[in-house]
Amino acid sequence: MLVPIIGLILGILVGLFVPIDIPMSYAPYASIAILAALDSVFGGLRALSEGHFDVNIFITGFFINALLAGFLAFLGDKLGIPIYMAAIFAFGVRIFQNLAIIRRHMIDRFFRKNE
């Protein structure tokens, strides 16, 4: 439990103190890749709360989802079709579904602990 917290703190510190400028032409690709990565993170938290988390599945899913989402946004851009909009919708739905399930697990644990 300590390693993820340390990683989170380091990630926040790097994000705050290392300025990273993304050119506007790459913004759609970066945004969809970040959403895909967040989807993987919340999916991993959901799997952890359900008791079947596997680090290999998480790591491969994290990178493959982000790369595939970025590639699909690039492909859609080359074809003149805003595919990234559909991906934003799909990842947004999955993120909120995972958050709802995580919330339910946390509420169930809290009320079972208090009984």
SEVEXZA-323165 format. One record per residue: residue number from 1; residue in three letters; chain; x, y, z of N, C-alpha, C, CB in turn. Coordinates in nm, 3 decimals. Glycine has a CB too. Layout:
<koltors>
<tilum:NUM miro:ALA rotor:A nx:X ny:Y nz:Z cax:X cay:Y caz:Z cx:X cy:Y cz:Z cbx:X cby:Y cbz:Z>
...
</koltors>
This chain:
<koltors>
<tilum:1 miro:MET rotor:A nx:0.082 ny:-0.120 nz:0.000 cax:0.000 cay:0.000 caz:0.000 cx:0.086 cy:0.125 cz:0.000 cbx:-0.093 cby:0.000 cbz:0.120>
<tilum:2 miro:LEU rotor:A nx:0.207 ny:0.114 nz:0.050 cax:0.295 cay:0.230 caz:0.059 cx:0.350 cy:0.270 cz:-0.077 cbx:0.410 cby:0.201 cbz:0.155>
<tilum:3 miro:VAL rotor:A nx:0.380 ny:0.172 nz:-0.162 cax:0.439 cay:0.201 caz:-0.294 cx:0.343 cy:0.284 cz:-0.381 cbx:0.475 cby:0.070 cbz:-0.366>
<tilum:4 miro:PRO rotor:A nx:0.213 ny:0.250 nz:-0.392 cax:0.125 cay:0.336 caz:-0.473 cx:0.113 cy:0.478 cz:-0.419 cbx:-0.013 cby:0.274 cbz:-0.481>
<tilum:5 miro:ILE rotor:A nx:0.114 ny:0.493 nz:-0.289 cax:0.105 cay:0.627 caz:-0.231 cx:0.230 cy:0.708 cz:-0.263 cbx:0.085 cby:0.619 cbz:-0.078>
<tilum:6 miro:ILE rotor:A nx:0.347 ny:0.644 nz:-0.253 cax:0.472 cay:0.712 caz:-0.289 cx:0.471 cy:0.749 cz:-0.437 cbx:0.594 cby:0.623 cbz:-0.256>
<tilum:7 miro:GLY rotor:A nx:0.425 ny:0.657 nz:-0.522 cax:0.416 cay:0.685 caz:-0.665 cx:0.322 cy:0.800 cz:-0.695 cbx:0.371 cby:0.562 cbz:-0.741>
<tilum:8 miro:LEU rotor:A nx:0.209 ny:0.804 nz:-0.625 cax:0.114 cay:0.913 caz:-0.643 cx:0.174 cy:1.047 cz:-0.603 cbx:-0.014 cby:0.887 cbz:-0.562>
<tilum:9 miro:ILE rotor:A nx:0.241 ny:1.050 nz:-0.489 cax:0.304 cay:1.174 caz:-0.442 cx:0.413 cy:1.219 cz:-0.538 cbx:0.363 cby:1.154 cbz:-0.300>
<tilum:10 miro:LEU rotor:A nx:0.496 ny:1.125 nz:-0.584 cax:0.600 cay:1.161 caz:-0.680 cx:0.540 cy:1.211 cz:-0.812 cbx:0.691 cby:1.040 cbz:-0.707>
<tilum:11 miro:GLY rotor:A nx:0.435 ny:1.147 nz:-0.858 cax:0.369 cay:1.191 caz:-0.981 cx:0.311 cy:1.330 cz:-0.969 cbx:0.260 cby:1.095 cbz:-1.018>
<tilum:12 miro:ILE rotor:A nx:0.251 ny:1.359 nz:-0.856 cax:0.195 cay:1.494 caz:-0.833 cx:0.306 cy:1.597 cz:-0.829 cbx:0.113 cby:1.498 cbz:-0.702>
<tilum:13 miro:LEU rotor:A nx:0.416 ny:1.565 nz:-0.758 cax:0.527 cay:1.660 caz:-0.750 cx:0.590 cy:1.685 cz:-0.887 cbx:0.633 cby:1.608 cbz:-0.652>
<tilum:14 miro:VAL rotor:A nx:0.610 ny:1.580 nz:-0.964 cax:0.666 cay:1.598 caz:-1.098 cx:0.571 cy:1.681 cz:-1.183 cbx:0.693 cby:1.459 cbz:-1.165>
<tilum:15 miro:GLY rotor:A nx:0.442 ny:1.654 nz:-1.174 cax:0.344 cay:1.730 caz:-1.251 cx:0.339 cy:1.876 cz:-1.213 cbx:0.209 cby:1.669 cbz:-1.234>
<tilum:16 miro:LEU rotor:A nx:0.363 ny:1.906 nz:-1.087 cax:0.357 cay:2.044 caz:-1.041 cx:0.483 cy:2.123 cz:-1.075 cbx:0.334 cby:2.048 cbz:-0.894>
<tilum:17 miro:PHE rotor:A nx:0.599 ny:2.058 nz:-1.067 cax:0.724 cay:2.132 caz:-1.077 cx:0.799 cy:2.116 cz:-1.210 cbx:0.814 cby:2.091 cbz:-0.968>
<tilum:18 miro:VAL rotor:A nx:0.754 ny:2.026 nz:-1.296 cax:0.819 cay:2.009 caz:-1.426 cx:0.721 cy:2.058 cz:-1.533 cbx:0.861 cby:1.858 cbz:-1.451>
<tilum:19 miro:PRO rotor:A nx:0.752 ny:2.174 nz:-1.591 cax:0.660 cay:2.227 caz:-1.692 cx:0.667 cy:2.146 cz:-1.822 cbx:0.691 cby:2.375 cbz:-1.721>
<tilum:20 miro:ILE rotor:A nx:0.553 ny:2.095 nz:-1.864 cax:0.545 cay:2.020 caz:-1.987 cx:0.443 cy:2.091 cz:-2.076 cbx:0.504 cby:1.870 cbz:-1.961>
<tilum:21 miro:ASP rotor:A nx:0.491 ny:2.140 nz:-2.189 cax:0.403 cay:2.207 caz:-2.285 cx:0.374 cy:2.111 cz:-2.400 cbx:0.468 cby:2.338 cbz:-2.338>
<tilum:22 miro:ILE rotor:A nx:0.246 ny:2.086 nz:-2.422 cax:0.205 cay:1.999 caz:-2.531 cx:0.155 cy:2.089 cz:-2.644 cbx:0.094 cby:1.897 cbz:-2.486>
<tilum:23 miro:PRO rotor:A nx:0.212 ny:2.076 nz:-2.764 cax:0.165 cay:2.158 caz:-2.875 cx:0.016 cy:2.135 cz:-2.902 cbx:0.247 cby:2.129 cbz:-3.003>
<tilum:24 miro:MET rotor:A nx:-0.050 ny:2.238 nz:-2.949 cax:-0.194 cay:2.229 caz:-2.974 cx:-0.229 cy:2.121 cz:-3.076 cbx:-0.248 cby:2.362 cbz:-3.021>
<tilum:25 miro:SER rotor:A nx:-0.138 ny:2.093 nz:-3.168 cax:-0.166 cay:1.991 caz:-3.268 cx:-0.170 cy:1.850 cz:-3.207 cbx:-0.061 cby:1.996 cbz:-3.379>
<tilum:26 miro:TYR rotor:A nx:-0.104 ny:1.833 nz:-3.091 cax:-0.105 cay:1.702 caz:-3.024 cx:-0.208 cy:1.694 cz:-2.913 cbx:0.032 cby:1.673 cbz:-2.967>
<tilum:27 miro:ALA rotor:A nx:-0.278 ny:1.801 nz:-2.885 cax:-0.372 cay:1.804 caz:-2.773 cx:-0.480 cy:1.697 cz:-2.780 cbx:-0.438 cby:1.939 cbz:-2.768>
<tilum:28 miro:PRO rotor:A nx:-0.543 ny:1.672 nz:-2.895 cax:-0.645 cay:1.565 caz:-2.897 cx:-0.587 cy:1.426 cz:-2.866 cbx:-0.713 cby:1.561 cbz:-3.033>
<tilum:29 miro:TYR rotor:A nx:-0.465 ny:1.401 nz:-2.914 cax:-0.401 cay:1.271 caz:-2.890 cx:-0.363 cy:1.257 cz:-2.743 cbx:-0.276 cby:1.255 cbz:-2.979>
<tilum:30 miro:ALA rotor:A nx:-0.308 ny:1.362 nz:-2.686 cax:-0.269 cay:1.358 caz:-2.546 cx:-0.391 cy:1.345 cz:-2.455 cbx:-0.189 cby:1.484 cbz:-2.509>
<tilum:31 miro:SER rotor:A nx:-0.498 ny:1.417 nz:-2.487 cax:-0.616 cay:1.411 caz:-2.401 cx:-0.679 cy:1.272 cz:-2.402 cbx:-0.719 cby:1.515 cbz:-2.444>
<tilum:32 miro:ILE rotor:A nx:-0.685 ny:1.209 nz:-2.518 cax:-0.746 cay:1.077 caz:-2.524 cx:-0.656 cy:0.973 cz:-2.460 cbx:-0.776 cby:1.038 cbz:-2.669>
<tilum:33 miro:ALA rotor:A nx:-0.524 ny:0.989 nz:-2.473 cax:-0.431 cay:0.896 caz:-2.409 cx:-0.440 cy:0.909 cz:-2.257 cbx:-0.287 cby:0.922 cbz:-2.457>
<tilum:34 miro:ILE rotor:A nx:-0.455 ny:1.032 nz:-2.207 cax:-0.469 cay:1.053 caz:-2.062 cx:-0.600 cy:0.993 cz:-2.012 cbx:-0.463 cby:1.204 cbz:-2.028>
<tilum:35 miro:LEU rotor:A nx:-0.708 ny:1.010 nz:-2.087 cax:-0.835 cay:0.947 caz:-2.048 cx:-0.825 cy:0.795 cz:-2.047 cbx:-0.948 cby:0.991 cbz:-2.144>
<tilum:36 miro:ALA rotor:A nx:-0.756 ny:0.738 nz:-2.145 cax:-0.738 cay:0.593 caz:-2.148 cx:-0.657 cy:0.547 cz:-2.028 cbx:-0.669 cby:0.549 cbz:-2.279>
<tilum:37 miro:ALA rotor:A nx:-0.554 ny:0.622 nz:-1.993 cax:-0.473 cay:0.587 caz:-1.876 cx:-0.556 cy:0.598 cz:-1.747 cbx:-0.348 cby:0.678 cbz:-1.868>
<tilum:38 miro:LEU rotor:A nx:-0.637 ny:0.703 nz:-1.736 cax:-0.724 cay:0.717 caz:-1.618 cx:-0.825 cy:0.603 cz:-1.610 cbx:-0.797 cby:0.851 cbz:-1.621>
<tilum:39 miro:ASP rotor:A nx:-0.877 ny:0.562 nz:-1.725 cax:-0.968 cay:0.449 caz:-1.728 cx:-0.899 cy:0.324 cz:-1.674 cbx:-1.019 cby:0.424 cbz:-1.871>
<tilum:40 miro:SER rotor:A nx:-0.774 ny:0.303 nz:-1.712 cax:-0.700 cay:0.187 caz:-1.662 cx:-0.676 cy:0.197 cz:-1.512 cbx:-0.567 cby:0.173 cbz:-1.736>
<tilum:41 miro:VAL rotor:A nx:-0.645 ny:0.317 nz:-1.465 cax:-0.622 cay:0.336 caz:-1.321 cx:-0.749 cy:0.305 cz:-1.242 cbx:-0.574 cby:0.480 cbz:-1.292>
<tilum:42 miro:PHE rotor:A nx:-0.861 ny:0.360 nz:-1.285 cax:-0.985 cay:0.334 caz:-1.212 cx:-1.030 cy:0.189 cz:-1.227 cbx:-1.095 cby:0.428 cbz:-1.261>
<tilum:43 miro:GLY rotor:A nx:-1.000 ny:0.127 nz:-1.341 cax:-1.028 cay:-0.015 caz:-1.356 cx:-0.942 cy:-0.098 cz:-1.261 cbx:-1.003 cby:-0.059 cbz:-1.500>
<tilum:44 miro:GLY rotor:A nx:-0.817 ny:-0.057 nz:-1.243 cax:-0.730 cay:-0.125 caz:-1.147 cx:-0.778 cy:-0.107 cz:-1.004 cbx:-0.588 cby:-0.073 cbz:-1.160>
<tilum:45 miro:LEU rotor:A nx:-0.823 ny:0.013 nz:-0.970 cax:-0.878 cay:0.035 caz:-0.836 cx:-1.004 cy:-0.048 cz:-0.813 cbx:-0.908 cby:0.184 cbz:-0.814>
<tilum:46 miro:ARG rotor:A nx:-1.085 ny:-0.059 nz:-0.917 cax:-1.205 cay:-0.142 caz:-0.907 cx:-1.167 cy:-0.288 cz:-0.885 cbx:-1.292 cby:-0.128 cbz:-1.034>
<tilum:47 miro:ALA rotor:A nx:-1.070 ny:-0.338 nz:-0.963 cax:-1.026 cay:-0.477 caz:-0.947 cx:-0.967 cy:-0.499 cz:-0.808 cbx:-0.922 cby:-0.514 cbz:-1.055>
<tilum:48 miro:LEU rotor:A nx:-0.896 ny:-0.400 nz:-0.757 cax:-0.839 cay:-0.410 caz:-0.622 cx:-0.949 cy:-0.418 cz:-0.518 cbx:-0.747 cby:-0.291 cbz:-0.593>
<tilum:49 miro:SER rotor:A nx:-1.052 ny:-0.337 nz:-0.534 cax:-1.162 cay:-0.338 caz:-0.436 cx:-1.243 cy:-0.466 cz:-0.445 cbx:-1.253 cby:-0.217 cbz:-0.458>
<tilum:50 miro:GLU rotor:A nx:-1.245 ny:-0.530 nz:-0.563 cax:-1.317 cay:-0.657 caz:-0.579 cx:-1.229 cy:-0.777 cz:-0.545 cbx:-1.368 cby:-0.671 cbz:-0.721>
<tilum:51 miro:GLY rotor:A nx:-1.100 ny:-0.752 nz:-0.523 cax:-1.011 cay:-0.859 caz:-0.479 cx:-0.950 cy:-0.943 cz:-0.589 cbx:-1.083 cby:-0.947 cbz:-0.390>
<tilum:52 miro:HIS rotor:A nx:-0.950 ny:-0.895 nz:-0.714 cax:-0.886 cay:-0.972 caz:-0.820 cx:-0.792 cy:-0.886 cz:-0.905 cbx:-0.993 cby:-1.036 cbz:-0.909>
<tilum:53 miro:PHE rotor:A nx:-0.716 ny:-0.801 nz:-0.840 cax:-0.619 cay:-0.716 caz:-0.909 cx:-0.498 cy:-0.798 cz:-0.951 cbx:-0.576 cby:-0.598 cbz:-0.819>
<tilum:54 miro:ASP rotor:A nx:-0.453 ny:-0.778 nz:-1.075 cax:-0.333 cay:-0.841 caz:-1.127 cx:-0.245 cy:-0.732 cz:-1.187 cbx:-0.367 cby:-0.952 cbz:-1.234>
<tilum:55 miro:VAL rotor:A nx:-0.125 ny:-0.716 nz:-1.133 cax:-0.039 cay:-0.606 caz:-1.176 cx:0.001 cy:-0.620 cz:-1.322 cbx:0.086 cby:-0.601 cbz:-1.088>
<tilum:56 miro:ASN rotor:A nx:0.019 ny:-0.739 nz:-1.373 cax:0.056 cay:-0.756 caz:-1.514 cx:-0.056 cy:-0.710 cz:-1.607 cbx:0.090 cby:-0.903 cbz:-1.543>
<tilum:57 miro:ILE rotor:A nx:-0.178 ny:-0.744 nz:-1.573 cax:-0.292 cay:-0.699 caz:-1.653 cx:-0.305 cy:-0.548 cz:-1.645 cbx:-0.422 cby:-0.766 cbz:-1.605>
<tilum:58 miro:PHE rotor:A nx:-0.282 ny:-0.492 nz:-1.526 cax:-0.293 cay:-0.347 caz:-1.510 cx:-0.188 cy:-0.273 cz:-1.594 cbx:-0.278 cby:-0.310 cbz:-1.363>
<tilum:59 miro:ILE rotor:A nx:-0.063 ny:-0.314 nz:-1.584 cax:0.046 cay:-0.245 caz:-1.655 cx:0.028 cy:-0.255 cz:-1.806 cbx:0.183 cby:-0.302 cbz:-1.614>
<tilum:60 miro:THR rotor:A nx:-0.001 ny:-0.376 nz:-1.855 cax:-0.018 cay:-0.392 caz:-2.000 cx:-0.142 cy:-0.318 cz:-2.048 cbx:-0.028 cby:-0.541 cbz:-2.037>
<tilum:61 miro:GLY rotor:A nx:-0.249 ny:-0.323 nz:-1.971 cax:-0.371 cay:-0.251 caz:-2.009 cx:-0.350 cy:-0.101 cz:-2.009 cbx:-0.484 cby:-0.286 cbz:-1.916>
<tilum:62 miro:PHE rotor:A nx:-0.274 ny:-0.051 nz:-1.912 cax:-0.247 cay:0.091 caz:-1.900 cx:-0.180 cy:0.143 cz:-2.027 cbx:-0.159 cby:0.120 cbz:-1.778>
<tilum:63 miro:PHE rotor:A nx:-0.072 ny:0.079 nz:-2.067 cax:0.005 cay:0.127 caz:-2.182 cx:-0.064 cy:0.096 cz:-2.314 cbx:0.143 cby:0.066 cbz:-2.181>
<tilum:64 miro:ILE rotor:A nx:-0.121 ny:-0.023 nz:-2.327 cax:-0.187 cay:-0.058 caz:-2.453 cx:-0.311 cy:0.028 cz:-2.476 cbx:-0.226 cby:-0.207 cbz:-2.452>
<tilum:65 miro:ASN rotor:A nx:-0.390 ny:0.053 nz:-2.372 cax:-0.508 cay:0.139 caz:-2.386 cx:-0.467 cy:0.280 cz:-2.428 cbx:-0.588 cby:0.143 cbz:-2.255>
<tilum:66 miro:ALA rotor:A nx:-0.365 ny:0.335 nz:-2.363 cax:-0.322 cay:0.471 caz:-2.395 cx:-0.267 cy:0.479 cz:-2.537 cbx:-0.216 cby:0.518 cbz:-2.295>
<tilum:67 miro:LEU rotor:A nx:-0.184 ny:0.382 nz:-2.576 cax:-0.128 cay:0.384 caz:-2.711 cx:-0.235 cy:0.362 cz:-2.818 cbx:-0.020 cby:0.278 cbz:-2.724>
<tilum:68 miro:LEU rotor:A nx:-0.325 ny:0.267 nz:-2.793 cax:-0.430 cay:0.240 caz:-2.890 cx:-0.524 cy:0.360 cz:-2.905 cbx:-0.508 cby:0.115 cbz:-2.850>
<tilum:69 miro:ALA rotor:A nx:-0.558 ny:0.422 nz:-2.794 cax:-0.646 cay:0.539 caz:-2.800 cx:-0.578 cy:0.653 cz:-2.877 cbx:-0.684 cby:0.586 cbz:-2.659>
<tilum:70 miro:GLY rotor:A nx:-0.450 ny:0.677 nz:-2.849 cax:-0.377 cay:0.780 caz:-2.922 cx:-0.369 cy:0.748 cz:-3.071 cbx:-0.238 cby:0.797 cbz:-2.866>
<tilum:71 miro:PHE rotor:A nx:-0.345 ny:0.622 nz:-3.104 cax:-0.338 cay:0.582 caz:-3.245 cx:-0.473 cy:0.599 cz:-3.314 cbx:-0.291 cby:0.438 cbz:-3.257>
<tilum:72 miro:LEU rotor:A nx:-0.582 ny:0.560 nz:-3.247 cax:-0.714 cay:0.576 caz:-3.308 cx:-0.749 cy:0.723 cz:-3.330 cbx:-0.820 cby:0.509 cbz:-3.220>
<tilum:73 miro:ALA rotor:A nx:-0.709 ny:0.808 nz:-3.236 cax:-0.732 cay:0.951 caz:-3.255 cx:-0.650 cy:1.003 cz:-3.373 cbx:-0.695 cby:1.030 cbz:-3.126>
<tilum:74 miro:PHE rotor:A nx:-0.526 ny:0.955 nz:-3.387 cax:-0.442 cay:0.993 caz:-3.500 cx:-0.503 cy:0.945 cz:-3.632 cbx:-0.301 cby:0.937 cbz:-3.483>
<tilum:75 miro:LEU rotor:A nx:-0.548 ny:0.820 nz:-3.633 cax:-0.608 cay:0.763 caz:-3.753 cx:-0.734 cy:0.840 cz:-3.793 cbx:-0.640 cby:0.614 cbz:-3.731>
<tilum:76 miro:GLY rotor:A nx:-0.818 ny:0.869 nz:-3.694 cax:-0.938 cay:0.946 caz:-3.722 cx:-0.906 cy:1.084 cz:-3.775 cbx:-1.022 cby:0.958 cbz:-3.597>
<tilum:77 miro:ASP rotor:A nx:-0.800 ny:1.145 nz:-3.723 cax:-0.759 cay:1.276 caz:-3.771 cx:-0.714 cy:1.269 cz:-3.916 cbx:-0.647 cby:1.333 cbz:-3.682>
<tilum:78 miro:LYS rotor:A nx:-0.640 ny:1.166 nz:-3.950 cax:-0.594 cay:1.150 caz:-4.089 cx:-0.710 cy:1.122 cz:-4.184 cbx:-0.491 cby:1.038 cbz:-4.098>
<tilum:79 miro:LEU rotor:A nx:-0.812 ny:1.052 nz:-4.135 cax:-0.929 cay:1.023 caz:-4.218 cx:-1.031 cy:1.136 cz:-4.221 cbx:-0.996 cby:0.897 cbz:-4.169>
<tilum:80 miro:GLY rotor:A nx:-1.011 ny:1.234 nz:-4.134 cax:-1.105 cay:1.346 caz:-4.127 cx:-1.229 cy:1.315 cz:-4.045 cbx:-1.146 cby:1.386 cbz:-4.266>
<tilum:81 miro:ILE rotor:A nx:-1.220 ny:1.211 nz:-3.960 cax:-1.333 cay:1.171 caz:-3.875 cx:-1.292 cy:1.192 cz:-3.730 cbx:-1.374 cby:1.021 cbz:-3.902>
<tilum:82 miro:PRO rotor:A nx:-1.370 ny:1.265 nz:-3.653 cax:-1.332 cay:1.289 caz:-3.512 cx:-1.359 cy:1.167 cz:-3.423 cbx:-1.409 cby:1.411 cbz:-3.457>
<tilum:83 miro:ILE rotor:A nx:-1.283 ny:1.060 nz:-3.444 cax:-1.299 cay:0.938 caz:-3.364 cx:-1.272 cy:0.964 cz:-3.217 cbx:-1.207 cby:0.828 cbz:-3.416>
<tilum:84 miro:TYR rotor:A nx:-1.184 ny:1.059 nz:-3.188 cax:-1.149 cay:1.086 caz:-3.049 cx:-1.271 cy:1.127 cz:-2.967 cbx:-1.042 cby:1.194 cbz:-3.041>
<tilum:85 miro:MET rotor:A nx:-1.372 ny:1.186 nz:-3.030 cax:-1.493 cay:1.224 caz:-2.956 cx:-1.567 cy:1.102 cz:-2.906 cbx:-1.585 cby:1.309 cbz:-3.045>
<tilum:86 miro:ALA rotor:A nx:-1.576 ny:0.998 nz:-2.988 cax:-1.640 cay:0.874 caz:-2.945 cx:-1.559 cy:0.808 cz:-2.834 cbx:-1.657 cby:0.777 cbz:-3.063>
<tilum:87 miro:ALA rotor:A nx:-1.427 ny:0.813 nz:-2.847 cax:-1.341 cay:0.754 caz:-2.743 cx:-1.354 cy:0.831 cz:-2.612 cbx:-1.195 cby:0.752 cbz:-2.789>
<tilum:88 miro:ILE rotor:A nx:-1.363 ny:0.962 nz:-2.619 cax:-1.382 cay:1.042 caz:-2.496 cx:-1.512 cy:1.001 cz:-2.428 cbx:-1.384 cby:1.194 cbz:-2.528>
<tilum:89 miro:PHE rotor:A nx:-1.617 ny:0.984 nz:-2.506 cax:-1.745 cay:0.941 caz:-2.449 cx:-1.733 cy:0.803 cz:-2.386 cbx:-1.853 cby:0.941 cbz:-2.558>
<tilum:90 miro:ALA rotor:A nx:-1.672 ny:0.708 nz:-2.458 cax:-1.660 cay:0.571 caz:-2.407 cx:-1.576 cy:0.565 cz:-2.280 cbx:-1.600 cby:0.480 cbz:-2.514>
<tilum:91 miro:PHE rotor:A nx:-1.461 ny:0.632 nz:-2.281 cax:-1.376 cay:0.631 caz:-2.162 cx:-1.443 cy:0.704 cz:-2.046 cbx:-1.240 cby:0.694 cbz:-2.193>
<tilum:92 miro:GLY rotor:A nx:-1.514 ny:0.812 nz:-2.076 cax:-1.585 cay:0.883 caz:-1.969 cx:-1.690 cy:0.796 cz:-1.903 cbx:-1.650 cby:1.008 cbz:-2.025>
<tilum:93 miro:VAL rotor:A nx:-1.765 ny:0.723 nz:-1.983 cax:-1.866 cay:0.632 caz:-1.928 cx:-1.801 cy:0.525 cz:-1.841 cbx:-1.948 cby:0.566 cbz:-2.041>
<tilum:94 miro:ARG rotor:A nx:-1.692 ny:0.466 nz:-1.891 cax:-1.624 cay:0.361 caz:-1.815 cx:-1.566 cy:0.414 cz:-1.685 cbx:-1.514 cby:0.297 cbz:-1.898>
<tilum:95 miro:ILE rotor:A nx:-1.510 ny:0.534 nz:-1.688 cax:-1.452 cay:0.592 caz:-1.567 cx:-1.561 cy:0.613 cz:-1.463 cbx:-1.381 cby:0.726 cbz:-1.598>
<tilum:96 miro:PHE rotor:A nx:-1.674 ny:0.668 nz:-1.502 cax:-1.782 cay:0.691 caz:-1.406 cx:-1.844 cy:0.560 cz:-1.357 cbx:-1.890 cby:0.778 cbz:-1.468>
<tilum:97 miro:GLN rotor:A nx:-1.851 ny:0.458 nz:-1.442 cax:-1.900 cay:0.327 caz:-1.397 cx:-1.805 cy:0.268 cz:-1.293 cbx:-1.915 cby:0.231 cbz:-1.516>
<tilum:98 miro:ASN rotor:A nx:-1.675 ny:0.275 nz:-1.321 cax:-1.578 cay:0.223 caz:-1.225 cx:-1.583 cy:0.300 cz:-1.093 cbx:-1.436 cby:0.229 cbz:-1.283>
<tilum:99 miro:LEU rotor:A nx:-1.597 ny:0.431 nz:-1.101 cax:-1.607 cay:0.511 caz:-0.978 cx:-1.733 cy:0.474 cz:-0.899 cbx:-1.608 cby:0.660 cbz:-1.012>
<tilum:100 miro:ALA rotor:A nx:-1.843 ny:0.450 nz:-0.968 cax:-1.966 cay:0.413 caz:-0.898 cx:-1.949 cy:0.278 cz:-0.828 cbx:-2.085 cby:0.407 cbz:-0.997>
<tilum:101 miro:ILE rotor:A nx:-1.885 ny:0.183 nz:-0.893 cax:-1.864 cay:0.052 caz:-0.832 cx:-1.768 cy:0.062 cz:-0.714 cbx:-1.810 cby:-0.049 cbz:-0.935>
<tilum:102 miro:ILE rotor:A nx:-1.661 ny:0.140 nz:-0.729 cax:-1.566 cay:0.160 caz:-0.619 cx:-1.637 cy:0.225 cz:-0.501 cbx:-1.446 cby:0.248 cbz:-0.664>
<tilum:103 miro:ARG rotor:A nx:-1.720 ny:0.324 nz:-0.529 cax:-1.796 cay:0.391 caz:-0.421 cx:-1.886 cy:0.293 cz:-0.348 cbx:-1.880 cby:0.505 cbz:-0.479>
<tilum:104 miro:ARG rotor:A nx:-1.955 ny:0.206 nz:-0.424 cax:-2.042 cay:0.106 caz:-0.360 cx:-1.962 cy:0.011 cz:-0.271 cbx:-2.117 cby:0.027 cbz:-0.465>
<tilum:105 miro:HIS rotor:A nx:-1.845 ny:-0.032 nz:-0.320 cax:-1.762 cay:-0.120 caz:-0.238 cx:-1.716 cy:-0.051 cz:-0.110 cbx:-1.640 cby:-0.166 cbz:-0.318>
<tilum:106 miro:MET rotor:A nx:-1.678 ny:0.076 nz:-0.122 cax:-1.633 cay:0.150 caz:-0.004 cx:-1.748 cy:0.170 cz:0.096 cbx:-1.575 cby:0.286 cbz:-0.046>
<tilum:107 miro:ILE rotor:A nx:-1.867 ny:0.201 nz:0.046 cax:-1.982 cay:0.219 caz:0.135 cx:-2.017 cy:0.087 cz:0.202 cbx:-2.103 cby:0.273 cbz:0.056>
<tilum:108 miro:ASP rotor:A nx:-2.016 ny:-0.023 nz:0.126 cax:-2.044 cay:-0.154 caz:0.186 cx:-1.944 cy:-0.188 cz:0.295 cbx:-2.043 cby:-0.263 cbz:0.078>
<tilum:109 miro:ARG rotor:A nx:-1.816 ny:-0.164 nz:0.269 cax:-1.713 cay:-0.192 caz:0.371 cx:-1.730 cy:-0.104 cz:0.493 cbx:-1.573 cby:-0.172 cbz:0.313>
<tilum:110 miro:PHE rotor:A nx:-1.764 ny:0.024 nz:0.472 cax:-1.781 cay:0.115 caz:0.584 cx:-1.897 cy:0.072 cz:0.673 cbx:-1.804 cby:0.257 cbz:0.535>
<tilum:111 miro:PHE rotor:A nx:-2.012 ny:0.036 nz:0.611 cax:-2.127 cay:-0.001 caz:0.692 cx:-2.112 cy:-0.139 cz:0.753 cbx:-2.251 cby:0.004 cbz:0.609>
<tilum:112 miro:ARG rotor:A nx:-2.041 ny:-0.229 nz:0.690 cax:-2.015 cay:-0.360 caz:0.752 cx:-1.923 cy:-0.345 cz:0.870 cbx:-1.954 cby:-0.457 cbz:0.651>
<tilum:113 miro:LYS rotor:A nx:-1.828 ny:-0.253 nz:0.859 cax:-1.732 cay:-0.230 caz:0.969 cx:-1.804 cy:-0.172 cz:1.090 cbx:-1.618 cby:-0.135 cbz:0.925>
<tilum:114 miro:ASN rotor:A nx:-1.903 ny:-0.087 nz:1.068 cax:-1.975 cay:-0.023 caz:1.177 cx:-2.083 cy:-0.109 cz:1.239 cbx:-2.035 cby:0.104 cbz:1.129>
<tilum:115 miro:GLU rotor:A nx:-2.116 ny:-0.221 nz:1.176 cax:-2.222 cay:-0.306 caz:1.232 cx:-2.171 cy:-0.396 cz:1.341 cbx:-2.286 cby:-0.390 cbz:1.125>
</koltors>
